[in-house]
Amino acid sequence: MALTNYAGLKGAIADFLNRDDLTARIPDFITLAEASINREIRHYEMENRATAELSGQYLDRPNDWMETIRFHVTGSGTTNLKLLSAAAMADKRQGAEDTTGHPKYYCHVERAFEVYPTADATYEVELYYYEKVPALASLPADSDGGEAAVTNWLLTDHPDVYLYGSLMHSAPYLAEDERVGVWAQLYSAAVKRVNESGEDAINSGSGLTLKVRGLG
């Protein structure tokens, strides 16, 4: 089975390990690999955009949020919200007696965004962020193809990341310490290539032109 879907990935992992008794454990290896992937890969395919209405001090983050790229108020003009630490946010609130107004700053708190000043009206906001790679186990199976129809962009375009990441996490479970380094090296190389391909794609196209202004 092709290594481009969930069923094919599980079959490939079993083949590489030469084991037919890990059916219940292989999904766990894949889940652990996805945790590593989300920590270590940043690619344009992970960029997402969400809009919401902000009418108070807090706004819940999207469930698939991992890292903010840009957060701004839209509507009549665009205002980029500047990131503050929790301590700096507390200082601003204390120093200005928790004023309300047009939000200018934000910080991360309890799986939400806290803004300052507290919104004095309803504002449209747009969040540009990195989302998690969709977990294969959470994707719906096709009624006809089953898990053979389950995939995501990373497995389709970069199956080696999933394969070596899963094998890397299988080694401790199987007490194969000598294999951890092998799988980890292959996984790290694959991750590096994915990140580089994302950077290359973003920077592709027409090159920058340097204009030199003459003297006199």
N, C-alpha and C positions, 0 to 999 in steps of 0.2 A: 504494500500500500504506500502511496506517495507520501513523502514527509512534508505535506502542505496542509494537514488538518489534524485535529485532536486525536482521532483514531490512529492515523499514521505515525504521529509522534510517540504515542504510547507503545505501539508495536516496535518502532525503531529503538526505543529505550530498552525494551525487553530483549531485542536482538543483540544490542551492543553489550548488555550485561550477561547474555547467554543464560537467561533465567526465564522460566515459565510459571514461577510461583509468586510473582510480585504484582499481580493484577490489582490488589487492593492498595499497594504502597506507591505505585508509579504516579497516580494523581497527586500524591503528597509531594513527591520529588518535583513535579511540574509546578505546584503551588509555591514551593520554596524557591524555585528558579525564578518565578514571576516576581517574588519579593525582591530578589537580587536585581532583577532587570529594572524594576521601577526605581531602585536607588541609583543605578549606575548608567542608565541610558537616557539621553536627552536628544530627541530627534523631532524634526518638524511634523512628523506624523502624530506626535503626542500633543501638539498645540491645539488648544480648543478655545472657544469664545462663548461667554455666557453673559446674558443681560438680566437685570433685576431692578426692582424698585427699592430704594433705600429711604426709610422714613423715620429713622431713629438712630440709636447709638451703635447697634450691632446688625450684622448681616451674615446669615449662615453661608459657609463655603459650600461649593458643589461637592457631592459625594465622591466624585472621581478626581478631586483636586489633589495635586502633589506640590506644585510650586507656582508662585505667581510670577508672570512675566511683566504684566502691566495692568494697572487698575485705575480707572478714571471715571469721572462724572461726565455724562453726555447731555444732550439737550441743546440749550442755547449756549453753544460753545463747548469745548472740551477742556476739562480740568484734570490733569494728572494728579492722582493722590500719591503723596510721598510716604514711604515706609518709615515708621518709627519703632523703636524698641518699646517693650512694655513699660520700662522705667521712664522713658522720655514721654510716653503718652500720659502716664500718671502725673508727671511734672506739669505738663501743659494743662491738664484738667484742674490741678490744684492751683496753679498760678492764675488761671483765668476764671476760676469759680465755675468750672464745668459749663462753659458758655455753649450756646446753640448758634447755628449759622450754616453757611455753605461749606460742606466738608472739604478739607484740604489734606488731611493726613489719615493714615490707617496703621493698625498693627494687628498681629495675629493673637487671638485669645480664644481658648476653649472651642476649637473647631469652627471659629467664626472670625469675621473681620470687625474690629472696633474702629470707628471713625471719629475724627475730631476736626472741627466742632461737631457736636451732635446735630444731625440733620434737623433743620427747622421747618422742613417741608418734605414733600415726596420728590426724590431725585432719581432720574434714570442713571444707572451705572452699568459699565461694561467691564468685565473681567477677562483678560487674556492670560491663559495659564497652561501649564503642562498637566495633562490628565494621565491617569494610570493606563498602562496597557491593558485592554480588556481581558480579564481572566478567562481562560478557555473553559474552565469548569462551570462558569456562570452564564455562558452563551447558550442560547436555545438550540437544541438539536433539530435537524430537519426531520419531518415525519417519514420521509422516504430514505434519505441518506444517513440518518442518525448522526453519530459523531464524525462520520466521514465528511459531513457538510459544515462542521464547526471549525472556524479558523479566525485569525485576526491578521492585521497588516504585518506584524513582526514575524509570525510563523510563516506567512506566505512569502515574504521577501527575504527573511534571514532565519531559516530553520536551524542553522548551526547554533545560534544563540540559545534557543530553546533546548536543543538536544544536549549540548555540552553543559549548560546550566543545570539541567535535570540530572545528568550523570554525575556532575560534581557533588550534588546534594545526596546522591544515592550512596556514595562511597562511605560516609560515616555510618550509615544504617547497616551496610553490608560488612562493616569492619574491614574495608579495603583501603587502609591508610595509604598504601603505596600508589593508589590510583588518584587520590585527591589532587595531587600536584599536576598530574597529566591533564585531568579534566579541567582544573582551574586555569591552567595555562591556555588551553584551547578556548575556553569560555571567555577569558579576558581578551584574547586576540580578536574573537568574534565581536565582542562588545565595542572594542576600539574601532573596528571597521564600520560598525553601524553608526557610531557617533561621528566618525570622519565623513561617512557618506552623507549624513544629514548636513554637516557644515559645508561640504562641497556643493550640495544642491542649493543651499541658501545663497551661497556666494557665486553661483554660476551666472552666466549671461554676459552682458557687456561689461567690460572692465572699467575701472575708474579712469577718468581722463584728467591729467594734470595740465592746467592752464597757467602759463607763465606770462605775466604782464610785463611788457617791455618798459624800459626806463626812458624818460624824456618825452 
